Amino acid sequence: MDKKIPTDETIKTTKLSTESYKGVRDFFPTDMAVEKSIFEIWRKTAERYGYEEYGASVLEPADLYRAKSGDEIVNEQTYTFTDRGDREVTLRPEMTPTVARMVAARKRELIFPLRWYSIPNLFRYEQPQRGRVREHWQLNVDVFGVDTIMAEIEVINMAYDITKAYGLKDIDFEIRINNRKVMDYVARDVFGLDDISAKKISRLIDKKDKLEPKAFKAGLNMIFSDASKIHRAAGGDNSTDAEKDVQKFLTLLNSKNFEEFVANLPQTKEEHSGLAEIRAVIDGLEKLGINNARFDQTLMRGFDYYTSIVFEVYDLNPANRRSVFGGGRYDDLLSLFGNEKVPAVGFGSGDVIARDLMETYNSLPKAKPSAEITICVTGEQNNPYALEVARSLRAKGKRVAIDISGRKLGDQISKADKRGIPEIICIGDEETKTGLLKIKDLKSGNEAPLNL
């Protein structure tokens, strides 16, 4: 049965809900003050590193995400619809494909390397939970045109500074680092898996923390068994033992550190370049005094476009033990637009998790009063003079509010005090006539003459 569409008359007579759409947030002034402080941390830090701000529309062609983020993202996790021109459109779930499109569009005009950042709002159709909603704001930082690990070191250094600005100490979090090239090397060269099986392995590892150990092992068994069948059907030898391969693979995944991981690789295999990149990034961070970075072979980052180093900042507090933001290198994404490859590294940091972190570590900023001074007025005839006084004070950089409620003077003073406004000026007939004003500190009760 078709869903009944409400008529105009039904809408007019129905009491509308005061609840917001599920999974999004209203920002009352106190919430907005926190949001602004988070944005200020992001902007100040990014610009301290010489990054420029850019922006774009929330609407993108759905094909942009199908091409590189994957069908799963578009089909299950986005707000995708057909517009009036019969075009499939998506409310952006991430910013990286957008910035890649923008750079590709003006590649010949831009001066590389580019250091860009933005604070877009993003949309994901998923189950709301702590740290995750359907619409959020996110800092996106990207550097284009640097093909050495200096780019990774720079953006991870910035991520470290942002995390510290949230109020965390080094012992509160760690920076986990892996390399997609290493895991591709392990899957294809060490275990001989085909491209399809290697991609399945990557996606399974990305979900490892959400699965029971038995379920994860069962997934590995299925992938290795299927790969073995494909290998035999293609005329390969019959020597592959899927169960033994699964055990060897689990041994690698369960390695306690970088050295143990490398030691568990077959001795006949030469060290892959991806392993050298991991060493170089961690060493480079340590030279900057960042000593809480470590190798994590289970870190994959879900997006298909990552090509090399990936990283995440991970909160170690039991109250919020989770990845709080991350990123990596994506050297192939611009080639999607018919351009030659441009090396790129970036990361994202969301506002919801930023607020959760600041609450966890008691570092939320204190709300500022809406004004520094309230002008309390008695008698409508004195409003013009009150406006002149306010104008003069605002010209000097003061934040001034005029009480235009017409209430009794005591009520006006009480309201200013409740709002946390520290000082008041009272204007009545006498003040308007003589121009002699006093400013009162509500906390101490002290008064002083005001010279305009």
C-alpha positions as a printed Julia matrix, in Angstrom:
452×3 Matrix{Float64}:
  0.0     0.0     0.0
  1.34    3.44   -0.91
  2.26    5.69    1.94
 -0.45    8.3     2.48
  0.78   11.81    1.73
 -0.54   14.36    4.24
 -2.69   17.15    2.82
 -2.1    20.84    3.47
 -5.12   20.88    5.75
 -3.77   17.93    7.78
 -0.41   19.66    8.18
 -2.07   22.87    9.36
 -4.1    21.11   12.06
 -1.35   18.74   13.26
  0.77   19.82   16.23
  4.39   19.73   15.08
  7.04   18.04   17.2
  9.76   20.09   18.87
 12.22   17.21   18.43
 14.99   17.6    15.85
 15.47   15.04   13.07
 16.99   11.83   14.45
 20.76   11.87   14.58
 21.28   15.62   14.2
 21.8    18.29   16.85
 20.41   21.67   17.79
 23.03   24.13   18.99
 21.72   26.37   21.74
 24.01   29.29   22.63
 25.93   27.33   25.31
 26.45   24.45   22.83
 27.46   26.88   20.1
 30.08   28.39   22.39
 31.73   24.97   22.72
 31.44   24.39   18.97
 33.11   27.73   18.26
 35.97   26.9    20.63
 36.55   23.57   18.83
 36.57   25.34   15.46
 38.99   27.9    16.89
 41.4    25.12   17.94
 41.21   23.67   14.43
 41.66   26.96   12.6
 44.48   28.26   14.78
 46.41   25.0    14.59
 45.99   24.52   10.82
 46.92   28.12   10.06
 49.92   27.91   12.37
 51.2    25.27    9.96
 50.58   27.51    6.94
 47.35   25.85    5.7
 44.68   27.8     3.76
 40.93   27.37    4.26
 38.63   26.32    1.39
 34.97   25.3     1.1
 32.46   23.56   -1.17
 28.77   22.67   -1.46
 27.3    19.83    0.59
 25.89   18.37   -2.66
 27.99   16.12   -4.89
 27.21   13.67   -7.71
 26.74   10.21   -6.19
 29.21    8.75   -8.7
 32.02   10.6    -6.94
 31.59    8.34   -3.91
 30.77    5.18   -5.84
 34.07    5.48   -7.7
 36.42    5.63   -4.72
 34.63    5.32   -1.39
 32.77    2.22   -2.57
 29.17    1.17   -3.23
 28.66    0.25    0.44
 29.14    3.87    1.49
 26.64    5.17   -1.1
 24.02    2.45   -0.78
 23.97    2.04    2.99
 25.51    5.08    4.67
 24.59    8.18    2.67
 21.7    10.49    1.99
 21.41    9.91   -1.76
 18.45   11.03   -3.85
 17.43   11.9    -7.4
 16.97   15.62   -7.97
 14.41   17.31  -10.25
 16.84   17.04  -13.15
 16.96   13.23  -12.7
 20.55   13.41  -11.37
 21.66   11.14   -8.52
 22.93   13.44   -5.77
 24.55   12.72   -2.39
 24.88   14.87    0.71
 28.64   14.55    1.19
 29.62   11.86    3.73
 33.3    12.91    3.63
 35.4    15.71    2.18
 38.4    13.99    0.58
 36.75   13.19   -2.8
 35.53   16.79   -2.98
 38.93   18.35   -2.38
 40.47   15.91   -4.88
 37.9    17.04   -7.46
 38.67   20.7    -6.75
 42.43   20.24   -7.04
 42.05   18.2   -10.25
 39.86   20.94  -11.76
 42.55   23.62  -11.38
 45.68   21.55  -11.22
 47.52   23.64  -13.84
 46.78   26.91  -12.05
 47.69   25.87   -8.5
 51.12   26.21   -6.91
 52.25   22.97   -5.3
 52.67   21.82   -2.65
 49.17   22.8    -1.51
 48.32   23.01    2.16
 44.54   23.22    2.5
 42.01   22.77    5.3
 38.24   23.04    5.66
 35.53   22.59    8.3
 32.61   21.05    6.36
 29.43   19.52    7.72
 29.1    15.88    6.68
 26.15   13.48    6.52
 26.06    9.73    7.2
 22.92    7.62    7.44
 23.92    5.35   10.32
 22.74    4.4    13.79
 23.33    7.33   16.17
 25.46    6.47   19.23
 28.04    8.07   21.49
 30.57    9.84   19.32
 28.59    9.28   16.13
 25.6    11.16   14.69
 24.08   11.57   11.24
 25.34   15.09   10.68
 28.57   16.49   12.06
 31.3    19.02   11.4
 34.83   17.89   10.71
 38.25   19.44   10.28
 39.8    18.2     7.04
 43.52   18.78    6.48
 45.31   17.86    3.23
 48.72   18.44    1.7
 49.11   17.86   -2.05
 52.29   17.49   -4.08
 54.69   15.92   -1.55
 55.71   12.34   -2.29
 57.99   11.83    0.72
 57.08   10.85    4.29
 57.7    14.47    5.31
 54.02   15.02    4.46
 52.92   12.25    6.84
 55.16   13.57    9.6
 53.76   17.1     9.17
 50.06   16.18    9.28
 50.53   13.68   12.15
 52.4    16.39   14.03
 49.39   18.68   13.51
 47.0    15.94   14.65
 49.13   15.54   17.78
 48.96   19.31   18.48
 45.17   19.33   18.06
 44.76   16.4    20.45
 46.9    18.19   23.03
 44.79   21.33   22.53
 41.7    19.28   23.48
 43.3    18.88   26.91
 44.94   15.44   26.63
 48.46   14.58   27.8
 50.82   12.25   25.94
 49.97    9.37   28.3
 46.25    9.76   27.49
 46.47    8.81   23.82
 48.56    7.08   21.2
 49.06    7.52   17.47
 48.64    4.2    15.65
 50.37    3.81   12.3
 50.2     1.19    9.55
 50.79    1.02    5.8
 48.26   -0.3     3.3
 51.15   -1.34    1.04
 52.45   -3.62    3.79
 49.13   -5.41    4.19
 48.79   -5.74    0.39
 52.31   -7.17    0.35
 51.44   -9.65    3.09
 48.21  -10.75    1.38
 49.52  -10.98   -2.19
 53.24  -11.77   -1.9
 53.5   -13.62    1.4
 50.22  -15.58    1.17
 49.66  -15.51   -2.59
 46.1   -14.21   -2.47
 44.45  -12.77   -5.59
 43.35   -9.12   -5.7
 39.73   -9.85   -4.76
 40.72  -11.96   -1.74
 43.29   -9.37   -0.67
 40.61   -6.66   -0.69
 38.27   -8.9     1.35
 41.06   -9.46    3.87
 41.58   -5.7     4.22
 37.89   -5.08    4.85
 37.69   -7.91    7.37
 40.71   -6.59    9.29
 39.08   -3.13    9.34
 36.11   -4.69   11.2
 38.25   -6.85   13.51
 37.55   -4.92   16.72
 33.79   -5.2    16.14
 33.84   -8.99   15.69
 34.16  -11.86   18.13
 37.48  -13.74   17.68
 35.63  -16.84   16.42
 33.71  -14.81   13.85
 36.89  -13.09   12.68
 38.7   -16.41   12.31
 35.72  -17.87   10.46
 35.9   -14.94    8.04
 39.6   -15.59    7.44
 38.93  -19.3     6.88
 36.3   -18.5     4.26
 38.57  -16.05    2.4
 41.59  -18.37    2.37
 39.47  -21.41    1.41
 37.84  -19.52   -1.47
 41.24  -18.26   -2.63
 42.6   -21.81   -2.56
 39.72  -23.05   -4.72
 40.27  -20.23   -7.23
 43.98  -21.03   -7.29
 43.36  -24.72   -8.05
 40.7   -23.91  -10.65
 43.24  -21.71  -12.43
 45.61  -24.68  -12.7
 47.78  -23.91   -9.68
 49.3   -26.56   -7.45
 47.3   -28.22   -4.7
 49.74  -27.45   -1.91
 47.89  -24.52   -0.29
 46.67  -25.36    3.22
 44.04  -22.77    4.11
 43.97  -23.65    7.82
 47.75  -23.3     8.19
 47.67  -20.03    6.28
 44.99  -18.69    8.6
 47.12  -19.55   11.63
 50.18  -17.87   10.12
 48.09  -14.82    9.24
 46.71  -14.61   12.79
 50.26  -14.86   14.15
 51.18  -11.8    12.1
 48.06   -9.89   13.17
 48.66  -10.72   16.83
 52.28   -9.55   16.81
 52.86   -7.32   19.83
 55.07   -4.75   18.11
 56.81   -3.8    14.87
 59.89   -5.94   15.5
 57.81   -9.04   16.26
 55.68   -8.45   13.16
 58.75   -8.25   10.93
 60.27  -11.32   12.62
 57.07  -13.31   11.88
 57.33  -12.62    8.15
 58.89  -15.47    6.14
 62.66  -15.08    6.2
 62.8   -15.61    2.46
 60.9   -12.38    1.9
 62.8    -9.11    1.66
 61.54   -6.23    3.76
 58.91   -4.32    1.85
 59.3    -0.56    1.22
 56.13   -0.01    3.23
 57.85   -1.29    6.36
 60.7     1.18    5.81
 58.13    3.99    5.51
 56.59    3.03    8.85
 60.01    3.06   10.51
 60.81    6.46    8.97
 57.52    8.07   10.1
 57.83    6.84   13.69
 61.51    7.86   13.83
 60.66   11.28   12.39
 57.96   11.84   15.01
 60.28   10.8    17.82
 62.81   13.41   16.67
 60.05   15.99   17.17
 59.48   14.76   20.73
 56.36   12.74   19.84
 56.96    9.43   21.59
 53.45    7.96   21.71
 53.32    6.71   18.09
 53.31    2.97   17.49
 52.85    0.42   14.73
 49.44   -1.29   14.5
 49.15   -3.95   11.83
 45.37   -4.19   12.31
 44.8    -0.54   11.37
 43.37   -0.39    7.85
 41.12    2.7     7.61
 37.99    1.75    5.68
 38.21    3.9     2.58
 39.48    2.23   -0.59
 41.46    5.27   -1.73
 44.27    5.01    0.85
 47.48    3.85   -0.84
 50.23    3.85    1.79
 50.64    5.17    5.35
 47.44    5.3     7.42
 47.15    6.54   10.99
 44.67    7.11   13.81
 44.75    8.98   17.1
 43.43    6.62   19.78
 42.13    7.7    23.19
 43.31    5.36   25.97
 40.82    6.55   28.61
 38.45    3.67   29.56
 35.52    6.11   29.4
 36.18    6.85   25.74
 38.54    4.11   24.52
 38.33    4.45   20.76
 39.81    6.0    17.64
 39.11    9.72   17.7
 40.35   10.73   14.25
 42.7     9.63   11.5
 43.81    9.72    7.9
 46.53    8.66    5.52
 48.09    8.91    2.06
 45.94    8.73   -1.09
 48.18    9.2    -4.12
 45.77    7.8    -6.74
 42.56    9.73   -6.09
 43.15   12.62   -8.48
 43.73   10.2   -11.37
 39.99    9.41  -11.1
 39.35   12.73  -12.87
 41.57   11.91  -15.83
 44.59   13.67  -14.38
 48.01   12.28  -13.68
 48.61   11.18  -10.1
 49.23   13.83   -7.45
 50.63   12.64   -4.11
 48.37   13.58   -1.21
 48.12   13.05    2.55
 45.27   14.13    4.82
 43.22   13.53    7.93
 39.85   14.35    9.48
 38.86   15.28   13.05
 35.16   15.38   14.02
 33.43   17.85   16.34
 31.33   15.25   18.19
 34.34   13.27   19.32
 36.25   16.48   20.09
 33.5    17.47   22.52
 33.41   13.96   24.04
 37.17   14.16   24.62
 36.96   17.58   26.23
 34.15   16.38   28.52
 36.13   13.26   29.44
 39.22   15.29   30.31
 37.32   18.2    31.93
 38.66   20.7    29.42
 35.42   22.12   28.03
 35.69   25.91   27.78
 33.65   28.0    30.18
 30.79   29.84   28.52
 31.38   33.57   28.04
 28.57   36.01   28.85
 26.77   37.41   25.83
 27.94   40.95   26.67
 30.42   42.75   28.89
 28.03   45.53   29.81
 24.24   45.77   30.08
 22.64   49.21   29.86
 19.53   49.25   32.06
 17.0    51.88   31.0
 14.07   53.36   32.95
 11.54   55.25   30.86
 11.1    54.97   27.1
 12.11   58.61   26.7
 15.66   57.63   27.68
 16.09   54.95   25.01
 17.63   57.32   22.4
 20.37   58.36   24.83
 20.97   54.72   25.82
 21.47   53.91   22.13
 24.04   56.72   21.83
 25.95   55.42   24.87
 25.9    51.88   23.54
 27.11   53.04   20.13
 30.02   54.91   21.71
 31.07   51.91   23.83
 30.78   49.5    20.9
 33.03   51.76   18.85
 35.66   51.2    21.54
 35.33   47.41   21.11
 33.01   46.7    24.04
 30.23   44.15   23.8
 27.12   46.01   24.97
 23.49   44.93   25.37
 20.6    47.31   26.09
 17.72   46.03   28.19
 14.68   47.08   26.15
 12.19   45.04   28.19
 10.68   48.04   30.01
 10.81   46.12   33.3
 11.56   47.66   36.66
 15.22   48.57   37.22
 15.69   45.85   39.87
 14.44   43.18   37.46
 16.78   44.42   34.73
 19.78   44.25   37.06
 18.77   40.78   38.25
 18.51   39.48   34.65
 21.95   40.87   33.79
 23.42   39.18   36.85
 21.81   35.83   35.97
 23.25   36.05   32.46
 26.72   36.49   33.94
 27.17   39.97   32.48
 29.78   41.57   34.76
 28.95   45.3    34.51
 25.89   47.51   34.2
 25.13   51.14   33.4
 21.79   52.53   34.56
 20.2    55.33   32.54
 17.21   57.34   33.72
 16.02   60.92   33.37
 18.91   62.32   35.43
 21.62   60.51   33.41
 20.07   61.61   30.13
 19.88   65.21   31.33
 23.4    65.53   32.79
 25.32   62.92   30.77
 26.96   61.77   34.0
 27.15   57.99   33.98
 28.43   55.34   36.37
 29.46   51.78   35.6
 28.87   49.17   38.29
 30.66   45.86   38.82
 27.89   43.43   39.79
 30.25   41.03   41.58
 31.95   43.55   43.87
 29.25   46.23   43.88
 31.83   48.91   43.17
 30.85   51.89   41.0
 33.06   54.21   38.98
 32.43   57.22   36.73
 32.18   56.38   33.02
 33.95   58.62   30.56
 32.79   58.18   26.97
